[in-house]
Amino acid sequence: EQLVNVVAGVEAICNKDQLVSSLKRISKTEGLSIDFMPRSFVARSPLELLTGQQRLCGELRAIGALAEGAEADKVWIVKPSNANQGTGIVVCRSRQLEACGRSLWGHAA
């Protein structure tokens, strides 16, 4: 005998990409703070990975949380949205991000 629970819409909080999107949407519409969550973005290609990295580094510089020229040493955790239990997670520095993206998506940026 096996008990199976299915909650409609649970993927909105269980999938990494949908969780980030849901929390960002709620913070904008409801004015709630999501400071507990690391700065995150969803990338669907190597190019989006690089542009997202540049955007986040710009935001960090704007608030004084990142020194000019320090981007190369930032550590990024890249999590595939279609995997679970730590499968496919890659940790790399900014200077390795392009190669990481090509590897994850299997093509050039």
C-alpha positions as CSV (number, residue, x, y, z in Angstrom):
1,E,0.0,0.0,0.0
2,Q,1.3,3.4,-0.9
3,L,0.0,6.9,0.0
4,V,0.3,9.4,-2.7
5,N,-0.2,13.1,-2.1
6,V,-0.6,15.5,-5.0
7,V,-1.1,19.2,-4.3
8,A,-2.3,21.2,-7.3
9,G,0.3,23.9,-8.3
10,V,3.0,22.5,-6.0
11,E,5.6,22.9,-8.8
12,A,5.3,26.7,-8.2
13,I,7.3,26.2,-5.0
14,C,9.1,22.9,-5.7
15,N,10.9,23.7,-9.0
16,K,13.8,26.1,-8.5
17,D,13.0,28.3,-11.5
18,Q,9.3,28.6,-10.7
19,L,10.1,29.3,-7.0
20,V,12.3,32.2,-8.0
21,S,9.7,33.6,-10.4
22,S,6.9,33.2,-7.9
23,L,8.8,34.9,-5.0
24,K,9.8,37.8,-7.3
25,R,6.3,38.2,-8.6
26,I,4.9,38.2,-5.0
27,S,7.5,40.7,-3.8
28,K,6.5,43.1,-6.5
29,T,2.7,42.7,-6.3
30,E,2.4,42.5,-2.5
31,G,5.4,44.6,-1.5
32,L,6.9,41.7,0.5
33,S,10.6,41.5,1.2
34,I,12.5,38.4,-0.1
35,D,15.8,39.4,1.5
36,F,16.1,35.9,2.9
37,M,16.7,34.5,-0.6
38,P,20.0,34.8,-2.4
39,R,19.9,37.0,-5.5
40,S,18.7,34.7,-8.2
41,F,17.6,34.7,-11.8
42,V,16.3,32.2,-14.3
43,A,18.4,31.5,-17.4
44,R,17.2,29.4,-20.3
45,S,20.4,29.6,-22.4
46,P,24.1,30.4,-22.0
47,L,23.5,33.9,-23.2
48,E,20.8,34.5,-20.6
49,L,23.2,33.1,-18.0
50,L,25.8,35.7,-19.0
51,T,23.4,38.7,-19.3
52,G,21.8,37.7,-15.9
53,Q,25.3,37.6,-14.3
54,Q,26.1,41.1,-15.7
55,R,22.8,42.5,-14.5
56,L,23.2,41.1,-11.0
57,C,26.8,42.3,-10.7
58,G,25.6,45.8,-11.8
59,E,22.9,45.7,-9.1
60,L,25.4,44.7,-6.5
61,R,27.8,47.5,-7.6
62,A,25.0,50.0,-7.4
63,I,24.3,49.2,-3.8
64,G,28.0,49.1,-2.9
65,A,28.1,45.3,-2.3
66,L,30.6,44.6,-5.1
67,A,33.8,46.4,-5.8
68,E,34.6,47.5,-9.3
69,G,36.5,44.7,-11.1
70,A,35.6,42.1,-8.5
71,E,33.2,40.2,-10.8
72,A,35.8,37.6,-11.9
73,D,36.1,36.2,-8.4
74,K,32.3,35.9,-7.7
75,V,31.1,32.4,-7.1
76,W,28.0,31.3,-8.9
77,I,25.8,28.2,-8.1
78,V,24.1,27.1,-11.3
79,K,21.2,24.7,-10.7
80,P,19.3,23.0,-13.6
81,S,15.6,23.4,-13.2
82,N,14.9,19.9,-14.5
83,A,17.0,18.0,-12.0
84,N,16.6,17.1,-8.3
85,Q,18.6,16.0,-5.2
86,G,21.7,18.0,-6.2
87,T,22.0,16.5,-9.7
88,G,23.7,18.7,-12.2
89,I,24.6,21.6,-9.8
90,V,27.7,23.4,-10.9
91,V,29.7,25.8,-8.8
92,C,32.0,28.2,-10.8
93,R,33.6,31.6,-10.7
94,S,32.4,34.4,-13.1
95,R,35.3,33.9,-15.4
96,Q,34.2,30.3,-15.9
97,L,30.5,31.0,-16.4
98,E,30.5,31.1,-20.2
99,A,32.2,27.6,-20.4
100,C,29.8,26.4,-17.7
101,G,26.8,27.6,-19.7
102,R,28.0,26.0,-22.9
103,S,28.5,22.7,-21.0
104,L,25.1,22.8,-19.3
105,W,23.2,23.6,-22.5
106,G,25.5,21.7,-24.9
107,H,26.1,24.5,-27.3
108,A,28.0,27.8,-27.7
109,A,26.8,31.0,-26.0
